């Protein structure tokens, strides 16, 4: 249930893959498009169940593009007082 709360806040980012295949797919059709991808290309789809450890990995290991430094970790760009990063550093310091 917690997963769906996050999805609402993130505008279905976990079903965002179809947008990379065709940017013309509107956000309200992303779930149907993603279901079609899983049905037709399922053996190539890598899915992960959402949990706090995955969230920490995304926020600390994933990178964003910066014109001057190229790829930079999220937590390097986040201000020290950033609530999600601060929470994850405090309660899950050793999981990444």
C-alpha positions, 0 to 999 in steps of 0.5 A: 500500500505504501508503494501506491502513496509514493507512486501518486507523489511521483506521478507513476515514475515507476511506469515511466519506461514507455515514455522513453520508448515513445515520448508521445505516450501521455502520462494517463496511458503509461500504465496500459503501455507498461502492461503491454511492454511486460506482456510482449517483452517481459523477459527483458523487463527488470522490475524491483519491489519498492522498499526503503532500501531501494529508495536509499539506493536510488537516492545515493547511488543513482546519478543526475546529469550536470553539464560541468561535472557530467553524472553526479550522485543525488546525495551530492546535489541534495542540500544537507537539510534535505529531508529524504536524504537526512532520513535515510542517512540517519535510519539506514546508514549502512545499506549502500 
